[in-house]
């Protein structure tokens, strides 16, 4: 593979990722709209403690509000 072929490959992948992030129709980024990435409306944790690990402070990672994605 030549350097120019490698650059073209990288350009194509960057363009694909940008299209996915922007939600361009027909892109492979439709997974982000899937129900498995939905968030549950939970109230804030009491005392700032994590719902999953109550011995640690909540870092607002969102794990408890999702299916783990």
N, C-alpha and C positions, 0 to 999 in steps of 0.2 A: 504494500500500500504506500503510495507516495504521500508526501506532505500535503499536497493540494487535495488529494482524495480524503485524507484525514480531516482537513479543514472543512471540506464540503459536508462530510458526515457530521461533524460537530455543529455546523451551521444548521443542518436539517433537524438535528435533535433539539437544539435550542429553540428553533422556530416551532417545533411540535410542542415543546413544554410551554412556551409562551401562549400558544393557541389553546392548550389545555387549561392554563391558568385563567385565561380570559373567557372561557366557556364558549368558544367558537363552535357553532353547530357542526356536528359530524366529527368533532374531536374525540379522543379517547378519554377525556376528562369527565365524562358523564358519571363516573363512579362517585364523584363528590356529591352528586345529587341523589345518590342511592339512600334508601332508608337506613342502611347500616351506619351511615355517618350522621344521622340526626342526633340532636341533643335534647335531653329531657329537661323540662322546666323545674328544676329543684331550687328550693330556697338556699340562701347562703348557709354555710356550716356554722353551727353555734360555737362561739368562743374561738373561731378561726381554726378549728381542728378539722382534719380531713375526714370525710365520711367513710372512706375505704380503710384508712389507717388512722384511727382516732388518737393514736399516741404522737402523731406528728402534725405540724401546722399545715393548713391547706395551702397549696402552691398554685391553685386555680388552673390545674392542668386540664380539667374537663373530663377526666376519665370516668368519674362517677356520673356524669351527665350523658354518657354515651354508651354504646355497646362495646367500649374498649378500643375504639379506633382513634 
